[in-house]
Every structure is written in structure tokens, then in C-alpha cells.
């Protein structure tokens, strides 16, 4: 499934990306409303990071809307860490003095 848009945005977060000269630009994290998959069996939750990286609309699947949303939030945590490394650690969010982005980490596997 390929998406052109996140659809209805239910949440957004603005991060800052600092350049070599000290000026900053905005990086937006957009979270779309979870939707049923085309076959109506599961749900997907679209998201997009705009202002840095590929800006491609991506999504996570879940058995229901809540699981799709939670998995998307966890994946965003990982993707923002990767993006931060790609930009030389110049990405920041004003809500975390320790350099985090405020998204939950991936939960440990249940055995």
C-alpha cells in the first residue's frame, strides 16, 4: 500500500534542526488517524516526517487502531534517532532536556 498523504492529522510535533551556521529550521512529525486496511482485517496508522530526510508517508499495522497507533509512536522514536544520527545530532525537541524526542521506545519482546 502506498500513501500520498497522512490524511486527517490527529497529532503533530515540531522539532528543530540546526545547521552549521547556528540557524534552525522546523521538522514536523505528523501522525494520521488510524484507518482500517483495505481488506478491513487490520488497521494502519500513517505518519510523516517533513523538513528532513525522505518525507515519504509511511505507516504501521496493528490488529486494531490502538495497536497501530502505539506501534507507530514506537517506530517514530527509532526513525527520529536514525535521522538525528544522519544529521550529525542536530535535531532537537524543546520538551526534553536530555535530547529525546518524546516518543516511547519500542517495547521489549514478550516471551
TAJO-V590007 format. One record per residue. SS is DSSP state (~ for helix, > for strand, _ for the rest). PHI is phi in degrees with one decimal (none if undefined). Layout:
# TAJO-V590007
ss = [SS & SS]
phi = [PHI & PHI]
This chain:
# TAJO-V590007
ss = [_ & _ & _ & _ & _ & _ & _ & _ & > & > & > & > & > & > & > & > & > & > & _ & _ & _ & _ & _ & > & > & > & > & > & > & > & > & > & _ & _ & > & > & _ & _ & _ & _ & _ & _ & > & > & > & > & > & > & > & > & _ & _ & _ & _ & _ & _ & _ & > & > & > & > & > & _ & _ & ~ & ~ & ~ & ~ & ~ & ~ & ~ & ~ & ~ & ~ & ~ & ~ & ~ & ~ & ~ & ~ & ~ & ~ & ~ & ~ & ~ & ~ & _ & _ & _ & _ & > & > & _ & _ & _ & _ & _ & _ & _ & _ & _ & _ & _ & _ & _ & _ & _ & _ & _ & _ & _]
phi = [none & -116.8 & -115.3 & -97.7 & -150.6 & -79.3 & 76.2 & -68.6 & -80.5 & -101.7 & -160.7 & -144.7 & -136.3 & -108.3 & -111.3 & -116.1 & -119.7 & -90.7 & -95.8 & -62.1 & -86.4 & 95.3 & -77.3 & -126.8 & -125.4 & -91.7 & -119.8 & -102.6 & -109.4 & -110.2 & -117.3 & -88.3 & -68.4 & -58.0 & -132.1 & -65.6 & -67.7 & -54.2 & -86.7 & 65.7 & -91.5 & -134.1 & -126.7 & -130.2 & -127.1 & -80.8 & -152.1 & -151.6 & -109.1 & -113.1 & 109.3 & -163.7 & 76.2 & -76.7 & 64.5 & -68.5 & -76.2 & -123.0 & -158.4 & -123.2 & -100.2 & -150.5 & -65.8 & -138.0 & -63.5 & -65.2 & -63.3 & -60.3 & -65.2 & -63.3 & -66.1 & -63.9 & -61.3 & -67.9 & -65.7 & -60.0 & -56.7 & -67.5 & -63.9 & -70.4 & -63.7 & -63.6 & -60.4 & -62.5 & -65.5 & -63.2 & -95.5 & 73.9 & 73.9 & -99.8 & -96.3 & -147.7 & -129.5 & -67.2 & -84.4 & -139.2 & -68.6 & -92.8 & 91.6 & -81.2 & -115.1 & 80.7 & -108.2 & -67.9 & -76.1 & -60.1 & -69.6 & -66.2 & -65.7 & -92.5 & -113.4]
